[in-house]
């Protein structure tokens, strides 16, 4: 098994600098066939699809405390790559893919996938910097293990740029998207106690008296999508657990939305932010951020494709 070697530079690269052509060529020269890791690759209109990647073990469960600084509700925790090496990671339910900054990728031994490198740009947020696709043979989240984890290394040193979503306490070096979330039986964001609960096997059973909303969801290119309603809109909305706002709409006409409905949950006089100013595309759907979710348990039941909002 071949892993990327750490750069031999005596000084760390400057924030915002791009890797040199020779450095990048040396790294991509170590590209591995994903079949070595029991991964099958298919191509479609949206790029390569990796089957049997991001594998979890059965009968694992973990509860992780947020490591985000005071005043932030973004779900962050440490991902362990090797025994004594960990990286701060944030879960972003708008992102389809997992991302890592280039310097962290080389430092921690990301294996590029090839033989010809795969490149992509994110779809959920504006970013002009490409990423190349690689994998970690194994990562650890608490005591849980995940194997053949696909990561996209952003080709700019020491920064995830807009992918970091403005979070800086601490600065995330990894973004975990749908590729990370989908293999679990359920994922729960407890914004009140600031913990994340993950389970690979156990079916989720909500506490029915506490359920405020039960919504069907899909993982899509614009995020984790549910159906909801505003005063003059009814249709898809994205759930954004990393976003520090209540509601975001492209080019809003007024600073407050009079009513928001999600299942049985009704909220009135919701502050509205401009999606485009937050770095989203102008065609993005209305998006609900973590400031509106902060009083709830938010659970993704991947077996039933249900999202639950519950009182804690």
Secondary structure per residue as TSV (DSSP state, phi and psi in degrees):
chain	resnum	aa	ss	phi	psi
A	1	X	-	360.0	125.8
A	2	X	-	-106.8	133.0
A	3	X	-	-119.2	162.5
A	4	X	-	-69.4	138.6
A	5	X	-	-83.0	150.7
A	6	X	-	-69.3	150.3
A	7	X	-	-62.9	145.9
A	8	X	-	-93.8	9.7
A	9	X	-	-65.0	144.0
A	10	X	S	-78.7	-24.3
A	11	X	S	-113.9	148.4
A	12	X	-	-68.9	148.5
A	13	X	-	-67.7	155.1
A	14	X	-	-74.6	145.9
A	15	X	T	-59.2	131.2
A	16	X	T	89.9	-8.9
A	17	X	-	-76.8	156.4
A	18	X	-	-104.8	150.0
A	19	X	-	-62.7	145.8
A	20	X	-	-68.9	158.2
A	21	X	H	-60.6	-40.8
A	22	X	H	-67.8	-42.6
A	23	X	H	-59.5	-46.3
A	24	X	H	-66.1	-41.2
A	25	X	H	-62.0	-41.3
A	26	X	H	-63.3	-40.8
A	27	X	H	-67.9	-48.5
A	28	X	H	-70.4	-19.1
A	29	X	T	-66.5	-16.1
A	30	X	T	-93.6	15.2
A	31	X	-	-58.5	141.7
A	32	X	E	-114.8	147.8
A	33	X	E	-70.0	124.2
A	34	X	G	-61.7	-18.3
A	35	X	G	-65.9	-20.9
A	36	X	G	-61.4	-24.5
A	37	X	G	-108.2	20.6
A	38	X	T	62.8	34.5
A	39	X	-	-110.4	133.1
A	40	X	E	-101.2	142.4
A	41	X	E	-118.8	129.8
A	42	X	E	-124.8	149.2
A	43	X	E	-109.5	137.9
A	44	X	E	-137.9	-169.1
A	45	X	T	-63.2	-22.9
A	46	X	T	-94.4	7.4
A	47	X	E	105.9	-167.1
A	48	X	E	-71.0	143.2
A	49	X	E	-117.7	132.4
A	50	X	E	-108.6	112.5
A	51	X	E	-95.0	136.1
A	52	X	T	71.6	21.9
A	53	X	-	-90.1	172.9
A	54	X	S	52.6	53.2
A	55	X	E	-87.1	135.6
A	56	X	E	-111.0	159.6
A	57	X	-	-92.1	148.0
A	58	X	S	-69.7	157.1
A	59	X	S	59.1	41.2
A	60	X	-	-115.1	142.3
A	61	X	E	-146.6	148.7
A	62	X	E	-152.9	149.6
A	63	X	E	-125.0	125.0
A	64	X	E	-121.7	132.2
A	65	X	E	-79.3	144.0
A	66	X	-	-60.2	140.4
A	67	X	-	-106.7	7.5
A	68	X	-	-66.8	148.3
A	69	X	-	-67.8	165.0
A	70	X	T	-58.9	138.7
A	71	X	T	93.3	-8.9
A	72	X	-	-112.0	142.3
A	73	X	-	-108.7	8.6
A	74	X	-	-67.0	131.4
A	75	X	-	-77.2	102.2
A	76	X	E	-120.7	145.9
A	77	X	E	-156.8	171.3
A	78	X	E	-88.5	134.9
A	79	X	E	-104.0	128.9
A	80	X	E	-97.9	125.9
A	81	X	E	-97.0	-51.5
A	82	X	E	-119.8	-179.5
A	83	X	T	-55.2	-42.2
A	84	X	T	-116.5	20.4
A	85	X	E	-123.4	121.5
A	86	X	E	-131.6	155.3
A	87	X	E	-132.3	132.5
A	88	X	E	-69.3	130.2
A	89	X	E	-128.8	147.0
A	90	X	E	-120.5	139.3
A	91	X	E	-86.2	129.1
A	92	X	-	-125.5	107.6
A	93	X	T	-77.5	-1.5
A	94	X	T	-83.9	-23.4
A	95	X	-	-90.0	130.0
A	96	X	S	-71.4	-36.8
A	97	X	S	-108.0	168.1
A	98	X	-	-96.5	141.1
A	99	X	E	-130.3	152.8
A	100	X	E	-142.6	145.9
A	101	X	E	-75.0	153.2
A	102	X	H	-60.2	-43.9
A	103	X	H	-63.0	-43.7
A	104	X	H	-65.3	-35.0
A	105	X	H	-61.9	-46.1
A	106	X	H	-72.3	-38.2
A	107	X	H	-63.5	-37.7
A	108	X	T	-103.7	8.7
A	109	X	T	82.5	38.5
A	110	X	-	-63.1	134.1
A	111	X	E	-96.0	113.9
A	112	X	E	-68.8	145.9
A	113	X	E	-96.7	137.7
A	114	X	E	-155.3	-150.6
A	115	X	T	-73.8	-34.6
A	116	X	T	-83.7	133.5
A	117	X	T	-67.2	146.3
A	118	X	-	-98.9	136.3
A	119	X	E	-123.9	152.5
A	120	X	E	-154.9	164.2
A	121	X	-	-122.0	147.6
A	122	X	-	-66.5	151.7
A	123	X	S	-105.8	-17.8
A	124	X	S	-87.6	-15.9
A	125	X	S	-151.5	148.9
A	126	X	-	-69.0	124.6
A	127	X	-	-157.1	123.7
A	128	X	-	-87.5	-4.8
A	129	X	-	-94.1	128.2
A	130	X	-	-76.0	162.7
A	131	X	E	-126.9	149.0
A	132	X	E	-104.9	150.6
A	133	X	E	-91.9	130.2
A	134	X	E	-140.4	-169.5
A	135	X	E	-149.2	156.1
A	136	X	E	-103.9	127.1
A	137	X	E	-56.9	-32.8
A	138	X	E	-156.6	140.2
A	139	X	E	-129.1	164.1
A	140	X	E	-128.2	134.0
A	141	X	E	-119.5	105.7
A	142	X	T	62.5	-122.1
A	143	X	T	-100.2	2.5
A	144	X	E	-89.4	144.8
A	145	X	E	-112.9	142.5
A	146	X	E	-130.3	137.4
A	147	X	E	-114.2	153.0
A	148	X	E	51.5	58.4
A	149	X	E	-89.0	117.6
A	150	X	E	-75.9	128.6
A	151	X	E	-131.8	144.0
A	152	X	E	-109.6	115.2
A	153	X	E	-87.3	116.1
A	154	X	E	-74.5	128.1
A	155	X	S	-82.2	58.1
A	156	X	S	-149.8	133.6
A	157	X	T	-72.7	137.3
A	158	X	T	63.3	19.9
A	159	X	-	-155.8	143.0
A	160	X	-	-94.8	0.5
A	161	X	G	56.8	-137.9
A	162	X	G	-65.8	-15.4
A	163	X	G	-65.6	-21.9
A	164	X	G	-76.2	-9.0
A	165	X	T	61.4	25.7
A	166	X	T	77.4	7.6
A	167	X	-	-82.4	131.0
A	168	X	-	-141.0	18.3
A	169	X	T	-135.9	80.9
A	170	X	T	-82.0	176.0
A	171	X	-	-73.0	123.4
A	172	X	-	-70.2	141.7
A	173	X	S	-108.1	-11.5
A	174	X	E	-132.4	140.4
A	175	X	E	-111.6	128.4
A	176	X	E	-109.1	117.9
A	177	X	-	-109.5	-149.8
A	178	X	H	-60.8	-34.5
A	179	X	H	-58.6	-33.4
A	180	X	H	-78.7	-40.4
A	181	X	H	-74.4	-37.8
A	182	X	T	-64.3	-32.6
A	183	X	T	-68.3	-14.7
A	184	X	S	-81.8	150.6
A	185	X	S	-63.7	-45.8
A	186	X	E	-152.5	156.2
A	187	X	E	-131.0	128.7
A	188	X	E	-122.3	130.3
A	189	X	E	-104.2	111.6
A	190	X	E	-100.6	95.2
A	191	X	T	-76.0	-16.4
A	192	X	T	-77.1	-51.8
A	193	X	T	-90.3	-2.9
A	194	X	T	56.9	56.5
A	195	X	E	-136.2	155.8
A	196	X	E	-115.3	132.3
A	197	X	E	-115.4	129.4
A	198	X	E	-125.1	138.8
A	199	X	E	-143.6	134.1
A	200	X	S	-91.5	-16.3
A	201	X	S	-133.1	-43.2
A	202	X	S	-65.6	127.7
A	203	X	-	-63.7	144.5
A	204	X	-	-82.3	135.2
A	205	X	-	-124.8	102.1
A	206	X	-	-68.4	153.3
A	207	X	-	-79.8	96.8
A	208	X	G	-53.0	-40.1
A	209	X	G	-63.4	-20.3
A	210	X	G	-97.3	-3.0
A	211	X	E	-74.2	121.2
A	212	X	E	-94.5	-33.3
A	213	X	E	-150.7	140.8
A	214	X	E	-127.6	114.6
A	215	X	E	-128.5	138.6
A	216	X	E	-69.8	143.5
A	217	X	-	-136.2	160.0
A	218	X	E	-134.0	149.6
A	219	X	E	-87.4	121.2
A	220	X	E	-134.7	175.7
A	221	X	T	-68.4	-18.4
A	222	X	T	-101.1	8.6
A	223	X	E	125.0	-165.2
A	224	X	E	-82.4	112.0
A	225	X	E	-107.5	130.7
A	226	X	E	-125.6	175.5
A	227	X	E	-106.4	137.9
A	228	X	E	-151.7	-172.1
A	229	X	E	-145.1	142.3
A	230	X	E	-114.5	-176.3
A	231	X	T	-59.6	-42.5
A	232	X	T	-120.5	26.4
A	233	X	E	-150.4	138.9
A	234	X	E	-140.5	123.3
A	235	X	E	158.1	-155.7
A	236	X	E	-65.3	140.9
A	237	X	E	-136.3	149.6
A	238	X	E	-102.1	143.6
A	239	X	E	-100.8	123.2
A	240	X	-	-122.2	94.0
A	241	X	T	-73.6	-15.1
A	242	X	T	-92.5	-12.9
A	243	X	-	-86.3	127.6
A	244	X	S	-89.8	69.1
A	245	X	S	-160.7	172.8
A	246	X	S	-91.5	-57.7
A	247	X	E	-143.5	137.4
A	248	X	E	-127.7	134.5
A	249	X	E	-135.9	140.7
A	250	X	T	-63.5	126.7
A	251	X	T	48.0	61.6
A	252	X	-	-64.1	147.5
A	253	X	S	-86.9	-17.0
A	254	X	S	-147.7	156.1
A	255	X	S	-78.7	-9.9
A	256	X	E	-134.5	132.4
A	257	X	E	-94.9	131.3
A	258	X	E	-69.9	-32.1
A	259	X	E	-153.6	140.0
A	260	X	E	-129.6	132.4
A	261	X	E	-125.2	124.9
A	262	X	E	-128.3	103.2
A	263	X	T	58.9	-122.1
A	264	X	T	-89.6	-4.6
A	265	X	E	-83.2	127.2
A	266	X	E	-125.6	126.9
A	267	X	E	-125.4	141.6
A	268	X	E	-122.2	154.6
A	269	X	E	55.0	63.2
A	270	X	E	-92.5	124.4
A	271	X	E	-60.0	136.9
A	272	X	E	-114.9	134.5
A	273	X	E	-113.0	156.0
A	274	X	E	-83.6	116.9
A	275	X	T	-56.5	-41.1
A	276	X	T	-65.5	-40.2
A	277	X	T	-65.6	-27.2
A	278	X	T	-80.3	-6.1
A	279	X	T	102.2	7.2
A	280	X	-	-85.5	170.2
A	281	X	-	-81.5	157.3
A	282	X	T	-67.3	-19.6
A	283	X	T	-97.1	15.0
A	284	X	-	-69.0	150.9
A	285	X	-	-79.3	163.4
A	286	X	E	-53.7	138.9
A	287	X	E	-128.1	134.0
A	288	X	E	-103.5	122.2
A	289	X	-	-95.0	179.1
A	290	X	H	-74.8	-14.9
A	291	X	H	-69.4	-25.2
A	292	X	H	-83.8	-21.7
A	293	X	H	-95.4	-3.1
A	294	X	T	-67.2	-13.3
A	295	X	T	-98.0	7.1
A	296	X	E	-125.7	164.0
A	297	X	E	-88.4	126.7
A	298	X	E	-114.8	114.6
A	299	X	E	-120.4	129.4
A	300	X	E	-98.5	107.9
A	301	X	E	-92.0	97.2
A	302	X	T	-72.6	-22.7
A	303	X	T	-70.4	-40.2
A	304	X	T	-102.2	-5.0
A	305	X	T	54.8	49.3
A	306	X	E	-119.5	140.6
A	307	X	E	-108.8	128.3
A	308	X	E	-112.9	134.2
A	309	X	E	-107.6	121.9
A	310	X	E	-130.1	149.0
A	311	X	E	-70.7	142.3
A	312	X	-	-72.1	360.0
